[in-house]
Amino acid sequence: MTRYAICFFAATFTAAITGRAAEKDELFTAKPLTEKNSFTPGIEGPACDAAGNLYVVNLKKNGDGPKKNGDIAKVTPNGKTEVFVDLPEKSVGNGIVFDKKGFMYVADYTGHNVLRIDPNTKKIEVFAHEATMNQPNDVAIAPNGTLYASDPNWAKSTGQLWKIGTDGKFLKIATDMGTTNGIDVSPDGKTLYVNESVQRNVWSFPIKGDGTLGDKKLLKKFDDHGFDGMRCDADGNLYITRYGAGTVVKLSPDGKVLKEIDVLGKKPSNICFGGPDGRTAYVTEVEFNRVVTFRVDTPGLAWKQLQKK
C-alpha cells in the first residue's frame, strides 16, 4: 500500500469513527427522561452531585395545603425516580446547589431558609434563615462557597438579591429589580448573572472582593415569553429556560444568542448539567411535569467545579 493510500485509509477510518460517535452523541436534541406527570407541578431544582446523579424537588403531592409539596427526588440515568429525602414540615424546595464538600443546599421558599443536607446521612439542617425576604427562589454558588439567592415578589413583579456567606448569614445586595429568578456565577467567580422572569432581562453584576456587587449591566433583553432557571457551562455560556417558549436558549458571556433548544414542553422551569462527563443537560418542565434531557458540547460549570478536589 502506498503512503498516499495509507493516509487516505486512515483519514477515512477516522472520519467514519467520528461520524458514528456524532450519531451516538447527538447534541442539543431533547428527549424525555421521566414519564409524563411523574412529578408534581412544583417540579424544580434540579442539580447534580460530583458523580453526576440528578436531584429534583417535588416528586409527590402530600396534600392540598401549603405543604402539598416538600420532597427531593433522586433520578437514575434511565429515568427512575425515588424519594431521596422528605423536607421538614412547612418547607418546600426550589433551587439546589452542591458545594465542593458534597453538601446539598436547597432554597426553602416557604420557610425563608436555605437548608443544608448531608447526602450521606440525609441529615437536614437550616443553614441560613431570613424572615424579611419574599422567598429564596433560586440559588448559585461561587468558587469560594458563597451562596447567592434570587428573591422575587411575584405579586408586585419586583425582586432583590441576597448573599449568604459561609457563616450562614444573609446580606441584601441588590434591590429595586424586576422578578429576579435564574441566577449563576461565572467560571472565574467575578460575575453574577441574574434574569428577571416578567421583564425578560438578563443582567450581569461584577462581584467585589467582599462578595457584594457592583453596578449591574444589561446583558440581553428578550421581547417575548418569560424566564426561569439559568446555569453556566464551563466556558461561561449561559443556558436559560424560556418559560412559555418551550426552549432553552444558549447565550454567550457577551449576550449573543448561540442556540435555542426545543425542550418538548412549553414551560421549562430550570436546568442543570451532569451525567458521567458533565455534558448532559437536565431540564425540569411543567407542562408535562417531567424531566427532559439533551447532550451539550461543553460540560456544565457546577459539575466541572465539583471534580476539583
C-alpha positions in Angstrom: 0.0 0.0 0.0 1.4 3.4 -1.0 1.9 6.2 1.6 -1.0 8.1 0.0 -3.3 5.1 0.2 -2.3 4.6 3.9 -3.1 8.2 4.7 -6.4 8.1 2.8 -7.4 4.9 4.6 -6.5 6.4 8.0 -8.5 9.6 7.3 -11.5 7.6 6.0 -11.4 5.3 9.0 -11.1 8.3 11.4 -14.0 10.1 9.7 -16.2 7.0 10.0 -15.5 6.6 13.6 -16.1 10.3 14.3 -19.3 10.2 12.3 -20.6 7.2 14.3 -19.6 8.9 17.6 -21.5 12.0 16.5 -24.6 10.0 15.7 -24.4 8.3 19.0 -23.9 11.6 20.9 -26.4 13.9 19.1 -26.2 17.3 20.5 -28.9 19.7 21.5 -31.8 17.3 20.8 -34.2 16.9 23.7 -35.6 13.6 24.8 -37.9 12.8 27.7 -36.1 11.2 30.7 -39.1 10.7 33.1 -42.7 9.8 32.3 -45.3 12.5 31.8 -46.7 13.6 35.2 -44.0 11.7 37.1 -43.6 14.9 39.2 -46.0 17.5 40.7 -46.3 20.9 39.0 -43.8 22.1 41.6 -41.0 20.3 39.7 -37.8 22.4 40.1 -34.3 22.1 41.4 -32.6 20.4 39.5 -28.9 19.7 40.5 -26.3 17.0 40.0 -23.6 15.9 42.5 -20.0 15.2 41.7 -20.9 11.7 40.4 -23.5 13.2 38.0 -26.5 11.9 39.9 -29.6 14.1 39.4 -31.8 15.5 42.2 -35.2 17.2 41.6 -37.7 18.7 44.0 -41.4 18.0 44.5 -41.9 14.4 43.3 -45.0 13.6 45.2 -48.0 15.6 46.4 -48.6 15.4 50.1 -51.9 17.2 50.5 -53.8 20.3 49.3 -52.5 22.9 51.6 -49.2 24.9 51.8 -47.4 21.6 52.3 -48.7 20.0 49.1 -45.1 19.5 48.0 -41.9 19.0 50.0 -39.6 16.2 49.0 -36.4 15.8 46.9 -36.2 13.0 44.4 -33.2 11.2 43.1 -33.4 10.3 39.4 -31.5 7.5 37.8 -29.9 7.7 34.3 -32.8 5.7 32.9 -35.4 8.0 34.4 -36.5 6.0 37.5 -37.4 8.2 40.5 -37.4 7.7 44.2 -37.7 10.0 47.2 -34.3 10.9 48.4 -35.4 13.0 51.4 -38.7 14.5 52.8 -38.2 18.1 53.9 -39.3 19.3 57.3 -42.9 20.4 57.8 -43.8 23.7 56.1 -40.6 23.5 53.9 -40.8 23.3 50.1 -37.7 23.3 48.0 -36.9 25.2 44.8 -33.3 25.7 43.6 -30.5 23.3 44.6 -26.7 23.6 44.5 -23.8 21.4 45.8 -20.6 22.6 47.4 -17.2 21.1 46.9 -17.5 19.0 50.1 -20.7 17.4 48.6 -23.3 19.1 50.8 -26.6 20.0 49.2 -28.1 23.5 49.7 -31.8 23.9 49.0 -33.8 27.1 48.7 -36.7 26.5 51.0 -39.1 29.3 49.8 -42.0 28.7 52.2 -39.7 28.6 55.2 -37.5 31.5 54.1 -34.5 29.2 54.6 -31.5 27.8 52.9 -31.4 24.2 54.0 -28.2 22.1 54.1 -28.4 18.4 53.6 -25.6 15.8 54.1 -26.1 13.3 51.2 -24.5 10.5 53.2 -26.6 10.7 56.4 -29.5 12.6 54.8 -29.4 15.0 57.9 -31.3 18.2 57.1 -30.5 21.5 58.9 -31.3 25.2 58.5 -28.1 26.7 57.2 -29.5 30.2 56.9 -32.8 31.9 57.7 -34.1 35.4 56.7 -37.7 36.2 57.7 -37.7 39.5 55.9 -37.2 38.2 52.4 -40.0 37.4 50.0 -38.6 33.9 49.3 -35.3 32.3 48.4 -36.2 31.2 44.9 -33.1 30.0 43.0 -29.5 29.7 44.3 -26.0 29.9 42.9 -22.6 29.1 44.5 -19.4 30.9 43.9 -16.0 29.1 43.8 -15.3 30.3 47.4 -18.5 28.7 48.7 -20.5 32.0 48.9 -24.2 31.5 48.0 -26.4 33.9 46.1 -30.2 33.8 46.1 -32.8 35.4 43.9 -35.8 36.8 45.8 -38.8 37.7 43.6 -42.1 39.2 44.7 -44.4 37.8 42.1 -47.4 39.8 43.1 -45.6 43.1 42.6 -43.3 42.0 39.8 -40.3 43.1 41.7 -37.3 41.4 43.3 -34.0 41.6 45.0 -30.8 39.6 45.6 -29.1 38.2 48.7 -25.7 36.9 49.6 -25.4 34.1 52.0 -21.9 33.8 53.5 -20.2 30.5 54.5 -21.2 31.5 58.1 -24.8 31.2 57.1 -25.6 34.9 57.4 -27.9 36.7 54.8 -27.0 40.1 53.4 -29.2 42.0 50.9 -27.0 43.1 48.0 -29.4 44.4 45.3 -32.9 46.0 45.5 -35.3 47.7 43.1 -35.1 44.9 40.5 -37.7 43.0 38.5 -38.8 39.5 39.2 -35.4 38.0 39.9 -35.3 34.3 39.2 -32.5 32.4 37.5 -29.0 33.1 38.9 -25.4 31.8 38.5 -21.8 32.8 38.9 -19.2 33.0 36.1 -16.4 30.4 35.9 -13.8 32.9 37.3 -16.1 33.9 40.2 -16.1 37.5 39.2 -19.5 38.0 37.7 -23.1 37.2 38.9 -25.7 36.7 36.3 -29.4 37.1 37.1 -32.5 37.1 35.0 -35.9 38.7 35.5 -38.8 36.5 34.6 -41.5 39.1 33.8 -39.3 41.8 32.4 -37.2 39.3 30.3 -33.9 40.9 31.2 -30.6 39.2 31.8 -28.2 41.2 34.0 -24.6 40.9 34.9 -23.0 42.2 38.1 -19.3 42.5 38.9 -18.6 40.6 42.2 -16.4 42.6 44.6 -13.8 41.2 46.8 -16.2 41.1 49.8 -18.8 39.2 47.8 -21.1 42.3 47.3 -22.0 43.6 43.9 -21.1 46.5 41.6 -23.4 48.2 39.2 -25.5 45.9 37.0 -25.2 45.8 33.2 -27.9 44.6 30.8 -26.5 41.6 29.0 -29.6 40.7 27.0 -33.3 41.6 26.7 -35.8 39.3 25.1 -39.1 40.5 23.5 -41.4 37.7 24.4 -42.1 34.8 26.8 -40.6 34.5 30.3 -37.5 33.2 32.1 -37.0 30.8 34.9 -33.8 28.9 35.7 -30.3 29.6 34.4 -26.9 27.8 34.6 -23.4 28.4 33.2 -21.3 25.9 31.3 -17.6 25.6 31.8 -16.9 28.1 29.0 -19.1 30.7 30.7 -22.1 30.4 28.3 -25.5 30.8 29.9 -28.3 28.3 29.4 -31.7 29.9 30.2 -35.1 28.3 30.4 -37.6 30.3 28.4 -40.9 29.7 30.2 -43.8 29.8 27.7 -41.5 29.5 24.7 -40.7 25.9 25.4 -37.0 26.3 24.8 -33.6 26.7 26.5 -31.5 29.5 25.0 -27.7 29.3 25.0 -26.3 32.8 25.5 -22.6 33.8 25.2 -20.9 35.7 28.1 -21.3 38.9 26.0 -25.0 38.4 25.4 -25.1 36.8 21.9 -27.7 34.1 21.3 -25.8 31.0 20.2 -28.5 28.4 20.1 -32.1 27.7 21.1 -33.2 24.2 22.0 -36.7 22.8 21.9 -37.4 21.0 25.2 -40.7 19.3 24.3 -42.9 21.3 26.5 -43.9 25.0 26.8 -43.0 25.5 30.4 -39.4 24.7 31.3 -38.7 25.7 34.8 -35.0 25.0 35.5 -31.8 23.4 34.2 -28.6 21.7 35.4 -25.7 19.7 33.9 -24.4 16.3 35.0 -24.0 12.7 33.9 -20.6 10.9 33.8 -19.0 13.7 31.8 -21.0 16.8 32.8 -22.3 17.2 29.2 -25.9 16.0 29.9 -28.4 18.9 30.4 -31.4 18.1 32.5 -34.5 20.4 32.3 -37.5 20.3 34.6 -40.7 21.0 32.6 -44.1 22.0 34.0 -46.4 21.4 31.0 -45.9 17.7 31.3 -44.4 17.6 34.8 -41.3 15.7 33.8 -37.6 15.9 33.2 -36.2 16.1 29.7 -32.6 15.8 28.7 -30.2 16.7 25.9 -26.5 16.5 25.3 -24.3 19.6 25.0 -20.8 20.3 23.7 -19.2 21.7 26.9 -19.6 20.4 30.5 -21.7 22.3 33.0 -19.7 24.7 35.2 -21.1 23.3 38.5 -20.2 19.7 37.6 -16.7 20.7 36.5 -16.0 22.6 39.7 -17.2 19.6 41.8 -14.4 17.5 40.1 -11.7 19.7 41.6 -10.6 18.3 45.0 
